[in-house]
Each structure stands twice: as structure tokens, then as C-alpha cells.
Amino acid sequence: MIDAVHELRERLDRRVVVEAALDQETGDLLFKFDQGTRLQILNFTGYETWEIRFPDGTGEYSNYAK
């Protein structure tokens, strides 16, 4: 799991989000980055289970999707 997180961080380092979408029915998140990279976060539990960190060091935790 740690290797996967490391790889994800490397792939997304310095990428810019050009589009973000929330599927209102499923709670899935889709991020499109510059240079064609995409990240889809699937909501299997009925709860959003993510944390986001911004370049300024601040961040947010998810809330229940529905």
C-alpha cells in the first residue's frame, strides 16, 4: 500500500487539476490533470474516505457524500 501511495504522489507531483467532477449518485470523484493524467476515486462504502492537501499546507477531510 505504501508503494502505491508513493507512486501516486510521484505521478501527481506538480500536475494541475484541469477538471473535477462528483458523481451525485455514487459519490465517486473524477479528477483530470494536465498532460492527460486522470484519477478516479470510487466510493464503495457509501462514505467519502479521502483527505486532500493543498500546496499551501492546508487540507480537508471528506464528509458523508449523500
C-alpha positions as CSV (number, residue, x, y, z in Angstrom):
1,M,0.0,0.0,0.0
2,I,2.8,2.4,0.8
3,D,4.4,1.8,-2.6
4,A,1.1,2.6,-4.3
5,V,0.8,5.9,-2.3
6,H,4.4,6.8,-3.2
7,E,3.8,6.0,-6.9
8,L,0.6,8.1,-6.9
9,R,2.4,11.1,-5.3
10,E,5.2,10.8,-7.9
11,R,2.7,10.8,-10.8
12,L,0.7,13.7,-9.5
13,D,3.6,15.8,-8.3
14,R,3.3,19.3,-9.9
15,R,0.3,18.3,-12.0
16,V,-2.6,20.8,-12.3
17,V,-6.2,19.7,-12.0
18,V,-8.0,21.0,-15.1
19,E,-11.4,19.4,-14.3
20,A,-13.0,17.8,-11.3
21,A,-16.4,16.1,-11.1
22,L,-18.5,14.4,-8.4
23,D,-21.0,11.7,-9.4
24,Q,-24.0,12.8,-7.3
25,E,-25.5,9.2,-7.4
26,T,-22.4,7.2,-6.4
27,G,-20.2,9.8,-4.7
28,D,-17.3,8.9,-7.0
29,L,-14.8,11.6,-7.7
30,L,-13.0,12.1,-11.1
31,F,-10.0,14.4,-11.5
32,K,-8.5,15.3,-14.8
33,F,-5.0,16.7,-14.7
34,D,-2.8,18.4,-17.3
35,Q,-0.8,16.1,-19.6
36,G,-3.8,13.7,-19.7
37,T,-3.4,12.1,-16.2
38,R,-6.7,11.0,-14.7
39,L,-7.6,10.0,-11.1
40,Q,-10.9,8.3,-10.3
41,I,-11.8,7.7,-6.7
42,L,-14.6,5.1,-6.3
43,N,-16.9,5.3,-3.4
44,F,-17.5,1.7,-2.3
45,T,-18.7,2.3,1.3
46,G,-21.4,5.0,0.9
47,Y,-19.0,7.4,2.7
48,E,-16.3,9.5,1.2
49,T,-13.0,8.4,2.6
50,W,-10.4,10.9,1.4
51,E,-8.1,13.6,2.6
52,I,-6.8,16.4,0.4
53,R,-3.7,18.5,0.9
54,F,-3.2,21.8,-0.8
55,P,0.2,23.4,-1.9
56,D,0.0,25.9,1.0
57,G,0.0,23.0,3.5
58,T,-3.7,23.3,4.4
59,G,-6.1,20.4,3.8
60,E,-9.6,18.9,4.2
61,Y,-11.1,15.7,5.2
62,S,-14.2,14.2,3.4
63,N,-17.7,14.2,4.7
64,Y,-20.5,11.8,4.1
65,A,-21.4,12.0,0.3
66,K,-25.2,11.9,0.4
